[in-house]
Structures are given as structure tokens and as C-alpha cells.
């Protein structure tokens, strides 16, 4: 059966279909063009189950952490401060309109966590994570990096995970699978990053008065 040539290097596509991630035709051999270009029979990179599992684990961990923290802030669950306690904490950190900001922050964390677990609207969910963590890092800059001295080590780790998922996408084990932002991850990641940084800057400039 004749060999088929696939255009599997599409810069616009984040992921490709199973038949487009391999240059092996149905006869079990590689097309001649593949040998001519690469000079060997090494299978080209393709999205695989291991990558999907790894991204799923990252989503479940990061989403779970933000679900819990959002529930603490909004409902006082898991020993959290609740909206009033968190609003007071924001006031102590120099934030104005702290009651409204407490609800926005808690809602962002809860919503972003739920969306990450589901793998739905992943770029936007990751933007919520990155934006909240950017503000937390800003507040802790004076304490240095390490968590043992009150630094932003933990917040930076969570923010980096969110940033990574923003650019990789959620993997195929997600409700986003097949949607336009799943197939064009770089474009939507850059848009989401701008949204996250703009939101974080707006919170500091409009609401923070040390």
C-alpha cells in the first residue's frame, strides 16, 4: 500500500491527531521522504499517553490546591479564615476595598482550581493562578525567596506550574480536548499571560496602599 506523507510539523497546532504524529504508514514502514530527510528510522516526536498523564497529575495537584484555598477564603472551609477573616488580612497588608477584593480573590482561586481539575478553559484558569500568585510574590518580595524565612518560594512554585500549563495546555485527558485554544496553545497562552499580568498590576496599583 502506498506510503502517505504527513505534515506533522504544523507550528500553529498544539497537538496533532494520532495518524499525524507518526510517519509510519499502514504497511509498517516509513516513507522514503523520512529516510531522505533524517537519515535514520527514529520515530519523530508525537504527543503520547505519558505526557497526558503527567499534565493530568499537574492539573489535579494545582487545581486541588487552589480549590482548597478558594474554599478557605470564601466559606471558611478546611480551617480557613472565611471572607471576613481574609478581608481583614488584606486590610493588614495594605489593601483598600478589602471586602470586595477578598471575594474576588477567593472566587478566582476556587474557579481556577475547578477549571484546572476539569481541564476546561485551561489558559484562562492558568491566568487566574498566575495573576493571584504574582500579587502574592509582590507582597513577599522583601522577605526573600525561601519559605523558611517567610519568602515567596511556595507562591513561585505554584505560579510556575500555572505558567507551564498555560503554555502546554491540559493534555488530551481534558474537557478542552479539540477546542480551538487546545489546538492553538501558544496564541491563547500569550493572550492569557497578558490578562494575568494586567490583572495583577491593576490590583496592586488600584487597591494596594502600603
N, C-alpha and C positions, 0 to 999 in steps of 0.2 A: 504494500500500500504506500502511496507517495507520501513523502515527508512534508510536513507543514512548517512554515516559518512564522514564528510569533513575534510580535513587537512587545516584548515583556519589559523593556526599559522605557516606561512612559513617565516622564517627570511630573506629569500632572496627577497621576494616580497614586494614591497612598497604598493601595493593595490591588492585587490582580486576581482573577479567577484561577481556580486550580489548574486548568489546562493551559493558562497563560504564564504560569510561574515555572514551567518546565519546558525544556527544548527536546523532550523525548517524545517521539511520535508513537503511534499505536503499534508499530512493528517492534518496538522495544529498542530502537537505535536512534542516535542523534542525527539531525540533519547535517548535510555536508557543510553548510554555511557556518555551523557552530564549530566544526573542526578547523575550518579555514581561519576563523577569527581568533580562536583561543588556543588552538594547537593541542588541546587535550580533551579528555572526556569528563572533566569535573562538572558536576551538576551546578547550574547557576543558583544564586540565592533566590529563595522563594519563601513567602510567608508560611509558617508552619504551626503545628499544634503546640509545640513547646513555647513559642513566642506568645500565642494566645493565652496559654495557662499562666505564663509569667505576668502578662498585663492584667489578667483577671485577678491574680493574687494582689498585685499592686493596687488595683481599684478597690478591692474588698477591704484591704487594710486602711488605705487613705480615706475611703468613703465611710468606713465604720468609725474611724477616729473623729471625723467631722460630724457624723450623725450624733455621736455621744456628746460632743462638746456643744453642739447646737441645742440638744435636748436639755443639757445642764443650764444653758443660758435662758432658754425660753420657758422651760417648765420646772426647773429646779430638780430635774431627774438626776439619778446617779450621784447624789450628794452635791449637786451644783447650786449656784447662788440664786438662780431664778432671775427674771427680768429686773426686779428691783435691786437685788444684790449686785448684779452685773452693771446696772446703770450707775450705782454708787461707786463701783470700782472704776468705771470710765471717768466719772467726775474726779476721782482722786488722781487719775492720770492726766487731768487737764482738759478733758473733752467737754464741750458745751452741747446742749440739746441731747444730753446723755441718755434719756429715756427712749427717745426715738432711735438713737444710734444703737442702743442695746438690742432693740427688736430687729433692726436691720442686720446687725452682725450675727445674731443668733439665727435669724431666718436664712441668711446666706450660708452659714455653716450647715444647718440642717438640710436645706435644699441641695446644696452642692454635694453633701455626703450621700444623700439618697440617689441623686442622679449618677454619681460615680459608681455606686453599687450596681445600679441597673445598666450602666453603660449607655446612658441616654443623654443627648446634648452634651457630650463629654467636653468639647472645647469650652463651652460656657461654664460648666461645672468646675473645670480646672481653673478657669479665670477667677471664679469665686474664691477658690483655695489660695491662689497666688495673691490676689488682692488683699485678703484678710491677713495672710502671713507677711506680706510686705509691710503692712501697718504695724504688725506685732514686732517685726525686726527693727523697724524705725524706732519704736519706743524703747527697745533694749540695746540700742547701739552703744550707749555709754557704759554698759556693763560688760562689753567684750563678747567673745564668741561662745565660750564654753558654758554649758548649762550649770555646772557646779558652782560657777561664780555669778549666776543669775543672767547669763548671756543668752543669745538667740540661737543656740545650736539646734534645739528641737524644732523651732519655728522654721529655720532654714532648711532642715531636712524635709519637713512636710511641704514646704514651698517648692523645693527641688523636685519632689515626687509629682506634685501637681503640674509643674512646668514640663516635666518629662512626658506625662500623659497628654498634656495639651498638644505636644508635637507628634507623638507616636500614634495617638488615637487609642481607643479602648481595646483593640483586638477584635477578633471575629465573634467571640462569645459575649455579645453585647447587643442591646436593642438598637444601637446606632448602625449596625452592620448593613451596608448597602446604601446608606443615606449620603447625600452629596458631601457633607463635611467629613464623612468617613472615607470617601474616595478622593477628596482633595484636602488632606490634613494640613499641609503646610500653609495654604492660604487662610484657612479658618483658624489655625494656631496663631498666626501673626495678628489677625484681627482680634482674637481673644486676648492676646498679650497686651495689645494697646488698650483694650477695655479694662483689663485688670490694673494696669499701671495708672491709667487715668482715674479710675475709681479710688485707688489707694491714695493718689496725690490729692484728690478732691476732699477726701475725709480729713487728711492732715491739714490742708490749707483752710478749709471752711469750719472745721469743728474743734481743732486742737489749739488750745491756748495754754501753753505750759505756765 
